[in-house]
Amino acid sequence: MEPRVYTLITGASSGIGKSIALILSQNRHLVLHGRDLNRLNETRNLCANHGRHLLWSVDLAEPGQIQPALSELLLKQQAAIDCFVHCAGVLKTLPMRQMELTLAREIMNVNFHSAAEIIRLLLKKTVNHHQLRNIDRKSTRLNSSHANISYA
C-alpha cells in the first residue's frame, strides 16, 4: 500500500505557519506541528477538510526527540512527507554579552538544527519512501546567522 502524502508545517499553531496551514489545507493533506496541542487543534479546526490533517507535537528545542517521534508518526499513519515548510522559530534580540549559552543553543536548535534533522530524516527511504520534493523556510525576519541571533 502506498503511503498518503502530506505537507509538514512546523510552527503551525500561530503566525505565518498557521496562515500557510489555512491556505494549504484547501488542497493538501497536512501534518501540523507545534508545541501546544490545544493551539494545534484550534488551527486544525480552522483548516478546510480538518479531518484529514495530522498533528505532531514535539519540542524542536530538543532535536533528539525529532527522529523517534517523526518516524513513529509516519509509520503509524502510513504517511510520507513530500513538502516541508519550516515556520517554527525563536527570536531573541539582545546584546551578545547578555546571551547565555543555553539560550543560544535553544535558538539554534529550533531555528536550524531541528530543520536539518527533519530534512535528514525525510531524505531516508526507510522513513519517507523518497517522497520529499520541496523544502521551504519561512520567517518574518532572517539575518546573516540564519538563527536570528542579533549581535550588539
Rosetta blueprint (number, residue, H / E / L):
1 M L
2 E L
3 P L
4 R E
5 V E
6 Y E
7 T E
8 L E
9 I E
10 T E
11 G L
12 A L
13 S L
14 S L
15 G H
16 I H
17 G H
18 K H
19 S H
20 I H
21 A H
22 L H
23 I H
24 L H
25 S L
26 Q L
27 N L
28 R L
29 H L
30 L E
31 V E
32 L E
33 H E
34 G L
35 R L
36 D L
37 L H
38 N H
39 R H
40 L H
41 N H
42 E H
43 T H
44 R H
45 N H
46 L H
47 C L
48 A L
49 N L
50 H H
51 G H
52 R H
53 H L
54 L E
55 L E
56 W E
57 S L
58 V L
59 D L
60 L L
61 A L
62 E L
63 P H
64 G H
65 Q H
66 I H
67 Q H
68 P H
69 A H
70 L H
71 S H
72 E H
73 L H
74 L H
75 L H
76 K H
77 Q H
78 Q L
79 A E
80 A E
81 I E
82 D E
83 C E
84 F E
85 V E
86 H E
87 C L
88 A L
89 G L
90 V L
91 L L
92 K E
93 T L
94 L L
95 P L
96 M H
97 R H
98 Q H
99 M L
100 E L
101 L H
102 T H
103 L H
104 A H
105 R H
106 E H
107 I H
108 M H
109 N H
110 V H
111 N H
112 F H
113 H H
114 S H
115 A H
116 A H
117 E H
118 I H
119 I H
120 R H
121 L H
122 L H
123 L L
124 K L
125 K H
126 T H
127 V H
128 N H
129 H L
130 H L
131 Q L
132 L L
133 R L
134 N E
135 I E
136 D E
137 R E
138 K L
139 S L
140 T L
141 R L
142 L L
143 N L
144 S L
145 S L
146 H L
147 A L
148 N L
149 I E
150 S L
151 Y L
152 A L
